Amino acid sequence: MTAELVRGQNHTLPQTRLEIRVSAGTPVVAGATLGDERGTVRGVEWIAHPGSPQLPGLEVSQQAAADHRLAVDLEALPAGAHRVTVLLALPVGAGGPVRFGAVPAPFVAVTGLDGTEIATFTLTDLDAESAVSALELYRRQDAWKVRAVGQGYAGGLAEMLADQGVTDPAALAGSIQEAVTRGLARSVAPPPPRTPEADRVRHATGSADHRPAAPPPAPEPPEPLADPATTGPAHTTQPHTAQPHTAPGPAAAGASAAGPSTGGPINYAHPRRQHAAPPSPPPAAPPAQPGQPAQPVAGDATGWSMDERLYNQIWGMFEDLARAVAAYRSAVDFAESRMDQELDRALSDPRNRIGGAGDRSREAARAKRDELASRAREALDRDLAQLAAEAAVVEPALPAAYAGWGNPVWHAHRIPMEIPMALRIGDLHLPERTELRIPLLVRLPLERGMWVDSGRTASEAAALMDTDRLRRLAMETAVAHAARLLAVYPPGEFAVHVIDPAGSAAGPLAPLVEAGVLAGPPAAGPGGVASVLAHLTRRVDLVQMAVRARAADSLPPDLDTGEQLLVVNDFPHGFDDRAVTQLRYLADEGPAVGVHLLMVADREEASAYGPVLDPLWRSLLRITPVADSHLADPWVGHAWTYEPLTIPPGSRVLEQVLAAVAAARRAAGR
């Protein structure tokens, strides 16, 4: 079980070979010092930093980065070393932030070599500091422990090294920053602009990435959310990027399907690994008053474009909220545990059982608990207020793909010539502050389909609704998502097919049908279901063969190489065993070649097919037409409440957007 530490807490380490993972949301310098029994650093030979990254039993990163992995073998440390202190500092002269108070709170995790988290610590309450002692590993009576430190230094790296007892700390700090500067100088140029032609080639080859292959973009956040009911335990190793996220990315499907290249050496570089630092974000606005946090700025994150900066900023807000709430809950649990321990000690003393001594002990223990919980709540409220201020600035600045239906940007929306990075499919919030909503973004092209659960057992709110109304609401949710996808793709590069076996969704489908933006009339009856599934299965087969044979030009001229979305209503009604098998095939093989599923079904009814549908259920992202707390993040395992996007009452924004899609198609001759 992972220990979520707060400042000053310690935790016993069960093993001596470890990784220390740092996620900061902005490039930082990571290093470590060794200390003897008194914590004294004996010389520069006991300091690991980018200019000298290796010591016996210790290795750190050679460059400034948003994410670090430090390797530690406690048994291999030099003789006399009893302490390892992990240090973080902001690089000087890199155009980035100059104080930790202007960036997301850094997150540090101590893990085993298999990635299993042992202890985590979020460094909150930093302001003017530009360097910080994050945590320390120390030996006590032949056992190693980790302590959360979080000691900041406004004087920067030199002051922090001086506090470690280093001789001539200013000179060493200068050499470290010089090594970091040399590392940044090795960065390559930013990628060239995308072109519509490149996008069309991508669709023909089934590539799952929408950006140039070299150099890769900024690191991608991991898949941020999962349904515990379909994916098992939600708590995984923290792989923070962004994140925004940021954050969670696939390699190009065409390249992976085709196998190794025969025309030259194989490139083993991970397609998502960052080799060049993206442009620095715009500087944050100066604080309104000395000592106060800087005023939030929209796009205050790294990225090649404003859309990418906003994307990363949103994932950063998501992570900040997750960690702030995790720290608060951990502090409250610690306060409760401490009170229980003090009560047990007091009641175990027979002298406290006579007179009022026992009552006084209980009152004192509860008073300490209340004080600790109150201080934790004050820290949380401060973090939540800062996040709320950031959300108030970011929300109006979002492009249409990231914005809710109520954002005025949709009324002036024009169909783009290239697809955006991501699409908003809802909002997330936690019970500590329900009005603070974080946009839920999914990458484009879609990496997995969605299942809109129309069952009354999907959530408490669904259980109170009429069955017919809930099913209609679920289909309206699917139609709204289909409309958003059509609106953010270039004309003719996204097609929507609908299967409605019994014709029960005529009302919710009316906006799509009347606008004329569907690939064909909604398919009804067994014949219609079989026809649509056969058409999309053939498309997947042909594109897969063309990709594997490196023969994209051999595709039939009538084959639509654009992205395809299949909306299935009222599943499994109207599906025989062959149709179910085809649907599973599309769910497994379709996303890699641009075919995606949007299921609208009651999970309980679909369970009648037994385990045959379990892979389909697990492969799709489950969302609900009403608010439900079923999504879990991979950092701390919070149960996030998902809020679907709703169209404001009386608004005609959906019809206006679909009319714009139809007009753009006519203008493009599609």
C-alpha positions in Angstrom: 0.0 0.0 0.0 1.4 3.4 -0.9 2.1 5.9 1.9 1.0 9.4 0.9 3.3 11.5 3.1 2.9 15.0 4.3 5.8 17.3 5.3 7.7 15.7 8.2 6.2 12.2 8.0 8.5 9.2 7.5 7.9 5.7 6.2 10.0 2.5 6.4 11.5 1.3 3.1 10.9 -2.4 2.4 13.8 -2.7 0.0 17.2 -1.0 -0.8 17.1 -0.8 -4.6 14.8 2.0 -5.5 13.7 4.6 -8.1 12.8 8.2 -7.1 10.4 9.7 -9.6 9.9 13.4 -9.9 7.1 15.1 -11.7 7.1 18.9 -11.7 5.0 20.1 -14.6 7.9 22.4 -15.7 11.6 21.6 -16.3 13.6 21.3 -13.0 17.1 20.3 -12.1 17.3 17.2 -10.0 20.2 16.1 -7.9 21.1 14.4 -4.6 23.6 14.7 -1.8 25.0 12.0 0.5 25.3 12.8 4.2 27.1 11.1 7.1 25.5 10.3 10.5 25.3 14.0 11.3 24.0 14.8 7.8 27.2 16.5 6.7 28.2 16.3 3.0 32.0 15.4 3.1 32.8 17.0 -0.3 31.7 17.4 -3.9 32.4 13.7 -4.4 29.2 13.1 -2.4 27.0 15.2 -4.7 25.2 13.9 -7.8 24.1 16.5 -10.2 23.7 17.0 -14.0 27.4 17.8 -14.4 28.4 14.7 -12.4 25.4 12.4 -12.5 26.8 9.2 -11.0 28.0 8.1 -7.6 28.3 4.6 -6.1 24.7 3.6 -5.6 23.2 6.8 -7.0 22.5 8.1 -10.5 20.6 11.3 -11.4 19.4 13.0 -14.7 21.9 15.0 -16.8 19.4 17.6 -18.0 16.6 19.8 -16.7 13.2 18.1 -17.4 9.7 18.0 -16.1 10.1 14.3 -15.2 13.0 12.6 -13.6 13.9 9.0 -12.5 16.7 8.8 -10.0 18.2 5.4 -9.4 19.3 4.5 -5.8 21.0 1.4 -4.4 21.3 2.0 -0.7 23.6 -1.0 -0.2 26.1 0.3 -2.8 26.5 3.8 -1.2 30.0 4.8 -0.1 31.0 3.8 3.4 29.9 6.3 6.0 26.9 7.5 3.9 23.8 7.4 6.1 21.6 9.8 4.3 20.5 10.6 0.7 18.8 14.0 0.2 16.9 14.7 -3.1 17.2 18.3 -4.3 15.2 20.1 -6.9 16.0 23.5 -8.4 14.6 25.7 -11.2 17.1 26.2 -14.0 18.5 29.7 -14.3 18.3 31.7 -17.6 16.1 29.1 -19.4 13.2 31.5 -19.9 11.0 29.5 -17.5 9.6 30.3 -14.0 11.9 31.6 -11.4 10.0 30.4 -8.3 8.1 27.3 -7.4 5.1 29.3 -6.3 4.4 30.0 -10.0 4.3 26.3 -11.1 2.3 23.2 -10.1 3.4 21.6 -6.9 6.2 19.1 -7.6 5.3 15.4 -6.9 7.9 12.9 -5.8 7.4 9.1 -5.5 9.7 6.5 -4.1 9.1 3.2 -6.1 10.5 -0.2 -6.4 12.3 -1.3 -9.6 9.0 -2.7 -10.8 7.3 0.7 -10.5 5.3 -0.1 -7.4 4.9 3.0 -5.3 6.2 2.9 -1.8 5.8 6.5 -0.7 4.7 9.7 -2.4 5.0 13.4 -1.4 3.5 16.5 -3.0 5.5 19.6 -2.3 2.9 22.2 -1.5 3.0 25.7 0.1 6.1 26.8 -1.9 6.2 30.4 -3.0 9.4 32.5 -3.6 11.7 29.4 -3.4 13.6 28.4 -6.4 15.2 25.4 -4.8 13.9 22.7 -2.4 15.1 19.7 -0.5 12.3 17.3 -1.5 12.9 14.3 0.7 15.6 12.2 2.3 16.4 8.6 2.7 18.1 7.9 6.0 19.3 4.9 8.0 18.1 4.3 11.6 19.2 1.2 13.5 20.1 -0.8 10.3 16.8 0.1 8.7 16.2 2.7 5.9 13.4 5.1 6.0 12.1 8.0 3.8 11.1 11.4 5.2 9.1 14.1 3.4 11.1 17.3 3.8 9.8 20.0 1.5 12.3 22.7 2.8 12.5 25.5 0.3 15.2 28.1 -0.4 14.5 31.5 -1.8 18.3 31.9 -2.3 18.2 29.1 -4.8 20.6 26.2 -5.4 23.6 28.0 -3.8 21.7 28.6 -0.5 20.4 25.0 -0.5 23.9 23.6 -1.0 25.3 25.8 1.7 22.6 24.4 4.1 23.9 20.9 3.2 27.4 22.0 4.4 29.0 22.2 1.0 32.2 24.2 0.7 32.0 27.1 -1.9 28.3 26.4 -2.7 28.1 29.4 -5.2 30.8 28.0 -7.4 29.2 24.5 -7.4 25.7 25.9 -8.1 27.1 27.9 -11.0 28.8 24.7 -12.5 25.5 22.8 -12.2 23.5 25.5 -13.9 26.2 25.6 -16.6 25.9 21.9 -17.2 22.1 22.3 -17.5 22.5 25.1 -20.0 24.8 22.9 -22.1 22.1 20.2 -22.1 19.4 22.7 -23.2 21.7 23.8 -26.1 21.6 20.3 -27.5 17.9 20.6 -28.3 16.9 20.4 -31.9 14.6 22.9 -33.8 10.8 22.8 -33.4 8.8 20.6 -35.9 7.7 22.1 -39.3 4.0 23.1 -39.6 1.5 20.5 -40.6 -0.2 20.5 -44.0 -3.5 19.2 -45.1 -1.7 16.8 -47.5 0.2 15.3 -44.6 -3.1 14.8 -42.7 -4.6 13.0 -45.7 -1.6 10.6 -46.0 -2.0 9.9 -42.3 -5.6 8.9 -42.8 -4.7 6.7 -45.7 -2.1 4.8 -43.7 -4.1 4.6 -40.5 -1.7 6.6 -38.4 -2.9 7.2 -34.8 -0.8 10.3 -34.3 -1.8 13.7 -35.6 1.6 15.4 -35.4 4.9 15.1 -37.2 7.1 12.1 -36.4 10.3 14.2 -35.9 11.0 15.7 -33.6 8.3 14.3 -31.2 6.0 16.7 -29.4 6.1 17.5 -25.7 5.6 14.4 -23.5 2.1 13.0 -23.4 0.1 12.5 -20.2 -0.9 8.9 -19.5 -4.5 7.7 -20.0 -5.9 9.8 -17.2 -9.0 7.9 -16.1 -10.4 4.4 -16.0 -13.5 2.7 -14.8 -12.6 0.5 -11.9 -15.3 -1.9 -12.8 -13.7 -2.6 -16.1 -10.0 -2.2 -15.6 -9.2 -3.4 -12.1 -7.2 -1.4 -9.6 -6.9 2.2 -10.5 -3.8 3.1 -8.5 -0.8 2.8 -10.8 2.7 4.3 -11.0 2.7 8.0 -11.4 4.0 8.7 -15.0 3.3 12.5 -15.0 4.1 14.5 -18.1 2.3 17.3 -18.7 -0.9 15.4 -17.8 -2.5 18.8 -18.4 -1.8 16.8 -18.3 -1.7 16.5 -18.3 -3.1 14.7 -18.4 -1.8 10.2 -21.3 0.0 8.1 -26.3 0.0 5.7 -29.1 2.6 5.4 -31.7 1.7 5.6 -35.4 -0.3 2.6 -36.2 0.9 2.4 -39.7 4.5 2.1 -38.6 3.8 -0.5 -35.9 1.8 -2.7 -38.2 4.3 -2.6 -41.0 7.2 -4.0 -39.0 10.8 -3.0 -39.2 12.0 -0.9 -42.1 14.2 -2.6 -44.6 15.7 0.6 -46.1 18.0 1.6 -43.2 18.8 1.2 -39.5 15.9 0.7 -37.1 15.0 3.8 -35.1 14.4 2.6 -31.5 13.4 6.1 -30.2 10.0 6.2 -28.5 7.7 8.2 -30.7 6.4 10.2 -27.7 9.7 10.9 -26.0 10.7 14.6 -26.1 14.0 15.5 -27.7 13.5 19.2 -28.0 12.3 21.6 -25.4 9.1 23.3 -26.7 8.8 27.1 -26.5 8.6 28.4 -23.0 5.1 29.6 -21.8 4.3 33.2 -21.5 5.5 34.7 -18.2 2.9 34.7 -15.4 1.4 38.0 -14.5 3.1 39.6 -11.5 1.4 39.0 -8.1 -1.2 41.5 -7.1 0.5 42.0 -3.7 3.9 41.0 -2.4 3.9 37.5 -1.0 0.7 36.6 -2.9 0.5 33.9 -5.7 1.0 35.1 -9.2 -2.3 35.8 -11.1 -3.1 32.9 -13.3 -2.5 33.2 -17.1 -4.3 31.1 -19.8 -1.8 29.0 -21.7 0.8 29.1 -18.8 2.3 25.8 -19.8 4.9 24.5 -22.3 3.9 23.6 -25.8 4.4 24.2 -29.5 1.1 26.1 -29.9 -1.5 27.8 -27.7 -3.8 24.8 -28.0 -1.1 22.5 -26.7 -0.3 24.9 -23.9 -3.9 25.0 -22.9 -4.1 21.2 -23.1 -1.1 20.8 -20.9 -2.3 23.5 -18.5 -5.7 21.6 -18.1 -3.9 18.4 -17.3 -1.7 20.3 -14.8 -4.8 21.6 -13.1 -6.2 18.0 -13.0 -3.0 16.8 -11.3 -2.8 19.7 -8.9 -6.4 19.1 -7.8 -5.7 15.4 -7.4 -2.6 15.9 -5.3 -4.0 18.7 -3.2 -7.0 16.6 -2.2 -4.8 13.6 -1.7 -2.6 15.6 0.7 -5.7 16.8 2.6 -7.2 13.4 2.9 -3.9 11.9 4.0 -3.5 14.7 6.7 -7.0 14.1 8.0 -6.4 10.3 8.2 -3.1 11.0 10.0 -4.9 13.2 12.5 -7.5 10.5 13.1 -4.9 7.8 13.5 -2.9 10.0 15.9 -6.0 10.7 18.0 -6.7 6.9 18.2 -3.2 6.2 19.3 -3.2 8.8 22.0 -6.6 7.6 23.2 -5.3 4.0 23.4 -2.3 5.1 25.4 -4.4 7.2 27.7 -7.0 4.5 28.4 -4.3 1.8 28.8 -3.0 3.7 31.9 -5.1 2.6 34.9 -4.6 6.0 36.6 -6.6 7.7 33.8 -9.7 5.5 34.6 -10.3 7.3 37.9 -11.6 10.8 38.1 -11.5 13.3 35.2 -8.0 12.4 33.9 -9.4 10.1 31.2 -11.9 12.8 30.0 -9.1 15.4 29.9 -6.9 13.0 27.8 -9.8 12.4 25.4 -10.5 16.1 25.0 -6.8 16.9 24.4 -6.5 14.2 21.8 -9.7 15.4 20.0 -8.4 19.0 20.2 -5.1 18.0 18.5 -7.1 16.1 15.9 -9.3 19.1 15.2 -6.3 21.4 15.0 -4.4 19.2 12.5 -7.6 18.7 10.4 -8.2 22.5 10.4 -4.7 23.3 9.3 -5.0 20.7 6.5 -8.3 22.2 5.4 -6.8 25.7 5.3 -4.0 24.5 3.1 -6.6 22.7 0.8 -8.8 25.8 0.6 -5.8 27.9 -0.4 -4.9 25.5 -3.1 -8.5 25.2 -4.3 -8.9 29.0 -4.4 -5.8 29.2 -6.6 -7.1 26.5 -8.9 -10.6 28.1 -9.1 -8.9 31.4 -10.1 -7.0 29.6 -12.8 -10.1 27.8 -14.1 -11.9 31.2 -14.3 -9.1 32.5 -16.6 -8.6 29.3 -18.6 -12.3 28.5 -19.4 -13.1 31.6 -21.5 -9.8 31.2 -23.4 -10.4 27.6 -24.6 -10.8 26.8 -28.3 -14.1 25.2 -29.4 -12.7 21.6 -29.1 -11.9 22.1 -25.5 -14.9 24.3 -24.6 -18.3 23.4 -23.2 -21.5 24.0 -25.2 -22.2 27.1 -23.3 -19.0 28.8 -24.3 -19.6 31.6 -26.9 -16.7 30.3 -29.0 -19.1 27.7 -30.4 -21.3 30.4 -31.9 -18.4 31.7 -34.0 -16.9 28.3 -34.7 -15.6 27.6 -38.2 -14.9 24.1 -39.4 -11.0 23.8 -39.1 -8.5 22.7 -41.8 -6.7 20.4 -39.3 -7.8 18.4 -36.3 -7.1 19.7 -32.8 -5.1 17.9 -30.2 -8.0 16.8 -28.1 -11.8 17.0 -27.6 -13.7 17.7 -24.4 -16.2 15.0 -23.5 -17.2 16.2 -20.0 -16.1 17.7 -16.7 -14.6 16.2 -13.6 -14.8 17.3 -10.0 -14.2 16.0 -6.4 -16.5 16.3 -3.4 -14.2 18.7 -1.6 -15.3 21.4 -4.0 -17.9 20.3 -6.5 -18.1 23.7 -8.3 -14.4 23.4 -9.3 -14.7 21.6 -12.6 -11.7 20.3 -14.7 -12.4 19.6 -18.4 -12.0 15.9 -19.4 -10.1 15.8 -22.6 -9.5 12.8 -24.9 -6.8 12.8 -27.6 -7.6 13.0 -31.2 -7.7 10.8 -33.3 -9.6 8.8 -30.8 -7.5 6.1 -29.1 -10.5 4.2 -27.8 -14.3 4.3 -28.2 -16.9 5.1 -25.7 -19.8 3.4 -24.0 -22.7 5.6 -22.9 -24.3 3.5 -20.1 -28.1 3.9 -20.3 -28.9 1.6 -17.5 -30.6 2.7 -14.3 -27.9 0.9 -12.2 -25.2 3.1 -13.8 -25.4 5.7 -11.0 -27.6 6.9 -8.1 -29.0 9.7 -10.2 -29.9 7.2 -13.0 -31.7 5.0 -10.6 -34.2 7.8 -9.9 -35.0 8.4 -13.5 -37.6 6.9 -15.8 -36.1 4.2 -18.0 -37.4 5.7 -21.3 -36.1 9.2 -20.4 -32.7 7.8 -19.4 -32.4 6.0 -22.7 -33.3 9.1 -24.6 -30.9 11.1 -22.6 -28.1 8.6 -23.3 -28.8 8.8 -27.0 -28.8 12.6 -26.9 -25.4 12.5 -25.2 -24.1 10.3 -28.0 -25.5 12.6 -30.7 -23.8 15.6 -29.0 -20.5 13.8 -29.0 -20.8 12.8 -32.6 -21.7 16.5 -33.5 -18.6 17.7 -31.7 -16.4 15.3 -33.5 -17.9 16.3 -36.9 -17.3 20.0 -36.0 -13.6 19.7 -35.2 -12.5 17.6 -38.2 -11.8 19.1 -41.6 -14.6 18.7 -44.1 -15.1 15.2 -45.3 -12.5 13.7 -43.0 -14.9 12.3 -40.4 -18.0 10.2 -41.1 -20.7 9.0 -38.8 -22.7 5.8 -39.2 -25.7 4.9 -37.0 -27.2 1.6 -36.1 -30.7 1.9 -34.6 -32.1 -1.6 -34.9 -35.7 -0.8 -33.8 -35.8 2.8 -34.9 -36.3 3.9 -31.3 -33.9 6.8 -31.5 -35.5 8.8 -34.2 -36.1 11.8 -31.9 -32.5 12.2 -30.6 -31.1 11.5 -34.1 -33.2 14.1 -35.8 -30.5 16.9 -35.6 -28.0 14.7 -37.4 -30.5 13.4 -40.0 -32.0 16.8 -40.8 -28.6 18.4 -41.2 -27.6 15.7 -43.7 -24.3 15.0 -42.0 -24.6 11.2 -41.6 -22.9 8.8 -44.0 -26.3 7.2 -44.6 -29.7 6.8 -43.1 -29.7 5.1 -39.6 -29.6 1.4 -40.2 -32.6 -0.5 -38.9 -33.5 -4.2 -38.7 -31.1 -7.2 -39.0 -30.4 -6.4 -42.6 -29.4 -2.8 -41.8 -27.2 -3.9 -38.9 -25.4 -6.6 -41.0 -24.9 -4.1 -43.9 -23.2 -1.4 -41.8 -21.0 -3.9 -39.9 -19.9 -5.6 -43.1 -19.0 -2.2 -44.7 -16.9 -1.1 -41.7 -15.3 -4.5 -41.3 -14.3 -4.5 -44.9 -12.7 -1.0 -44.5 -10.7 -2.2 -41.5 -9.5 -5.3 -43.4 -8.5 -3.3 -46.5 -6.6 -0.5 -44.7 -4.8 -3.0 -42.5 -3.6 -5.0 -45.6 -2.6 -1.8 -47.3 -0.6 -0.6 -44.2 1.2 -4.0 -43.8 2.0 -4.2 -47.5 3.1 -0.5 -47.6 0.6 0.0 -50.5 -1.7 2.8 -49.5 -2.1 3.7 -53.2 -3.7 0.3 -53.9 -6.8 1.1 -51.8 -10.1 1.0 -53.8 -11.0 4.5 -55.0 -14.4 4.3 -53.4 -13.0 3.7 -49.9 -13.4 6.5 -47.5 -10.0 6.8 -45.8 -11.3 9.4 -43.3 -12.0 8.6 -39.6 -15.3 6.7 -39.1 -17.5 6.7 -36.1 -20.2 4.0 -35.6 -23.0 4.9 -33.2 -24.8 1.9 -31.9 -28.1 2.4 -30.1 -30.0 0.0 -27.9 -27.3 -2.8 -28.0 -27.7 -5.8 -28.0 -31.2 -5.7 -29.5 -31.1 -6.7 -33.2 -27.6 -8.3 -32.9 -27.0 -12.0 -33.6 -23.8 -13.8 -32.8 -22.1 -12.9 -36.1 -22.9 -9.2 -35.5 -21.6 -9.3 -32.0 -18.3 -10.9 -33.3 -18.0 -8.2 -35.9 -18.6 -5.5 -33.3 -15.8 -6.9 -31.1 -13.5 -7.0 -34.1 -14.2 -3.3 -34.8 -13.5 -2.4 -31.2 -10.2 -4.3 -31.1 -8.8 -3.5 -34.6 -10.7 -0.4 -35.6 -9.1 2.4 -33.7 -5.6 1.8 -35.2 -7.0 2.4 -38.7 -9.6 5.1 -37.9 -12.8 3.2 -37.0 -14.3 4.0 -33.6 -17.3 2.8 -31.6 -19.8 4.9 -29.6 -22.1 2.4 -27.9 -25.4 3.4 -26.2 -26.5 0.5 -24.1 -27.5 -0.8 -20.7 -24.6 -2.7 -19.3 -26.9 -5.0 -17.3 -28.9 -6.0 -20.4 -25.7 -6.5 -22.4 -24.4 -8.8 -19.7 -26.8 -11.5 -21.0 -24.2 -12.3 -23.6 -21.9 -13.3 -20.7 -18.1 -13.2 -20.9 -18.1 -12.8 -24.7 -18.7 -9.1 -24.3 -16.3 -8.5 -21.5 -13.4 -7.5 -23.9 -15.7 -5.0 -25.6 -16.8 -3.5 -22.3 -13.2 -3.2 -21.1 -11.9 -1.6 -24.4 -14.3 1.3 -24.2 -14.4 4.4 -22.0 -17.6 4.3 -20.0 -19.4 7.6 -19.6 -22.9 8.3 -18.3 -25.7 10.6 -19.4 -26.0 11.9 -15.8 -23.4 12.7 -13.2 -21.7 9.7 -11.7 -18.5 9.1 -9.7 -17.1 6.0 -11.5 -13.9 7.3 -13.0 -10.5 6.8 -11.2 -7.2 8.5 -11.9 -3.9 6.6 -12.0 -2.1 8.9 -9.5 -3.9 8.6 -6.2 -7.0 6.6 -7.1 -9.6 9.3 -6.4 -13.2 8.5 -7.5 -13.9 11.5 -9.8 -17.4 12.6 -10.6 -18.0 12.7 -14.3 -20.4 15.5 -15.5 -21.6 15.1 -19.1 -21.6 18.2 -21.3 -25.1 19.7 -21.6 -26.5 22.1 -24.1 -28.0 25.2 -22.4 -31.8 25.1 -22.3 -33.3 26.8 -25.4 -30.0 27.0 -27.2 -29.7 26.2 -30.9 -26.0 25.7 -30.8 -26.2 22.0 -31.8 -28.2 22.8 -34.9 -25.9 25.8 -35.7 -22.8 23.6 -35.5 -24.3 20.9 -37.6 -25.4 23.4 -40.2 -21.8 24.7 -40.3 -20.6 21.1 -40.9 -23.0 20.6 -43.8 -22.1 24.0 -45.3 -18.4 23.2 -45.1 -18.9 19.9 -46.8 -20.8 21.5 -49.6 -18.1 24.1 -50.1 -15.4 21.4 -50.2 -17.5 19.3 -52.6 -17.7 16.4 -50.2 
